[in-house]
Amino acid sequence: MSAANRTRTLTTAAALAAAAALVLGGCSSSGGKGMPMLPLPSSATPSATGSAAPGSAGPSAVPSAAPAVGTAKVTGTVANRLAQPWGLAQLPDGSLLVASRDSGRISRIDAAKGAVTLVGTVPGVFHTQGGEQGLLGIALSPDYGSDHLVYAYFTTESDNRVARLLYDPSRPRGEQLGAPDTILRGIPMGTIHNGGRIAFGPDGMLYAGTGETGQRGLAQQMSSLAGKILRMTPDGQPPKDNPTAGSLVYSPGHRNVQGLTWDAQGHLWASEFGQDTWDELNLIEPGANYGWPVVEGVAHRAGYVDPVVQWHTGQASPSGIAYAAGSLWMASLRGERLWRIPLDGTKAAAPPQAFFASAYGRLRTVVAVDEHTLLVATSNTDGRGAPSGADDRLLRVAVT
């Protein structure tokens, strides 16, 4: 690939203005495959105000709408030649933990020097060639400064599960992880659609996005943990204020959730893989049903929540998302680009804006380290990309 291709972006200001004109002209969001995807009208959002995570302090003052046009520039490579990076977590000293999907290894990256050292291997991780199983999301305990616990979502031969492991950097390299303490087991697993993103919310609860493993009906079965967003205490128990007493299910009707983040007001957002037509960005309401497999994308059907934004699958196939500079930033695998979705409360303030189209290949994970800095991990060594000699990479991106 030429240097020019590696630096070009998909969306120019002129293209964005044209997309905005389509919105103002009332053009449907279900246009042709090459049409820019448009934010849906506010009537398509779950509610006028959205909801903050239960138990949190509640939404902060409503910020002004993000500008229609933002910027994203790669300012450096933090690390390269990573093997199937999936989960990513920043430690208090600025260094990073990265999970390798296929091997079950967790490594530490010195963000200043780019040096990568093995921390340890999560035992029991299961992966098949060409499959989507393995060591997926990781997250630090809210009390990491005192308990030094790292949470991991991973596949075994029988299920997906969540465990916590003590991280002791004073031990020899490769032996710094304690034995996994499994807090949740029995999440259905499959060759595909294992979900895998975990994150602690502003309420101190642990959220997990799961997939329906290719068995579509599981997403609507409330007795199954598949095809859901789950909410649990740090010990893996159902919080008392979950939508259904005694259940971990926070929202059903999901196909494959791999992105979770909260905006400045405490609203939970999730990215979701569609099947053949629409990928989704959803504003998550506790207890709301997001439709799969009954509906995909915007349906305006009673009983199901429509996405706030949708994309054709060739433009997205979304994985990780993060919030920074008043916008959501969404990593795309098949779409090979980073999407910016400017927010105005609980709706998109303007059409999504794309960066880095085909410049770095498949993008898996995006983490905000401050208001204007993202870390973006590529996913070209996962068996579906076309890796270069430097892949996979962790990029530092400055955003506005």
Residue, then its C-alpha position, 0 to 999 in steps of 0.5 A: m500500500s502506498a504512503a498516500n493511501r496510508t494517510r488519506t481519509l474517507t471523509t472530507a469537509a465537502a463530503l460531510a457537507a453533502a451528507a448534511a444536505l441529504v439529512l436536511g433534504g429528508c433523504s432516507s437513511s436506507g439508501g444505496k451501499g455507497m451513501p454516507m450513513l446518516p444520524l436518525p431523527s431524535s424521534a428514533t432515539p429511545s427517549a428524549t433524555g436517555s438514562a444514566a447508569p443505575g446507581s450513578a450520580g446521574p447525568s451532569a449538565v448537558p454539554s453543547a452539541a459537538p461540532a459537525v466536523g472534527t479531526a483525527k490525526v495519528t501522532g505515533t505508534v505506541a507498539n507494533r508486531l502485537a499478536q491479535p490484540w483485543g482487550l486494552a486497559q491503561l494502568p495508573d502509571g500510563s503503561l498498558l495491558v493488552a490481551s492477545r485473543d488466540s494465545g490467551r496472553i496478557s502483555r504490558i506495553d511501556a507507552a513511553k518506550g514501546a517495549v512489550t513484555l509478557v505478564g502472563t497467560v490466562p489458563g483455559v482460554f480456547h480458540t479455533q483457527g478462523g474462530e472468534q473465541g479466545l481472550l477478549g475484553i479486559a478491564l481494571s478493577p475500580d479499586y485497582g490501586s488497592d486490590h490490583l485486580v484485572y478482569a478478563y472475558f474469555t472463551t473456554e471449551s464449554d462457555n464464555r466466562v468472566a474472571r478476575l486475576l491478581y496482577d503482581p508486577s514484582r513477580p518474574r515476567g510471564e508469571q505476574l498473573g494470579a490464578p483466575d477467580t471466575i465470577l461468572r460462567g455459563i455465557p454461551m460460546g460459539t465459533i462466532h459471535n462471542g461478544g467479549r467487551i467488558a467495562f466498569g461503569p460510572d456506577g462501579m458495576l461491571y458491564a459485559g457485551t455478549g453475542e448470540t453465538g450464531q443461535r439467533g433465538l438466544a438473543q430474545q430468551m431472557s433465561s440465556l446470557a447470550g445476545k445481551i448486555l449484562r450488568m453485575t457487581p464486581d463479584g459477578q452478582p446481579p445488582k438489586d437495581n437491575p431491570t429484572a430482580g435476580s437477573l444479570v440481563y441489562s438489555p436483550g435483543h443484541r446480535n454481537v456487542q463488542g463496544l461499550t462506553w459512557d458519555a460525559q452525562g453517564h449514558l451507556w452506548a454500545s456498538e453492535f454487528g448487524q448481519d447483512t444490512w445494518d450495523e448499529l450504534n445504540l443508546i442503552e436503556p435498562g430493560a429495553n429490547y434492541g430487536w435482534p433477530v426480529v429486527e435489524g437496524v431501524a424498524h419503527r416497530a413497537g416494543y423494540v428500540d431503534p439504533v441512534v445511527q446505522w451503517h451498512t456492514g461494509q462500512a463498519s462491522p464495529s468493535g470497540i468504542a470510546y468517548a472523547a471531545g464530545s463525540l463517540w469514536m468507533a473502530s471498524l473491522r470490515g470498514e477499516r476506518l475510525w468513525r466519529i459520531p458527534l453527540d448532541g445529548t442522546k442523538a447524533a449532532a451531525p452525520p458520522q465522519a470517517f477517518f483512516a479508510s483502508a490506511y491501517g486495515r481492520l481496527r478493533t479497539v479504541v480507548a480514550v486516555d484523555e479528552h483529546t487522545l485515543l489509543v487505537a489497536t489494529s486487528n490485521t493478524d486475526g486471520r481476516g486481515a492483510p497484515s503488514g510487517a508492523d502489524d498489529r499496531l497500537l496507534r496514538v491518535a489526537v482528536t478534536 
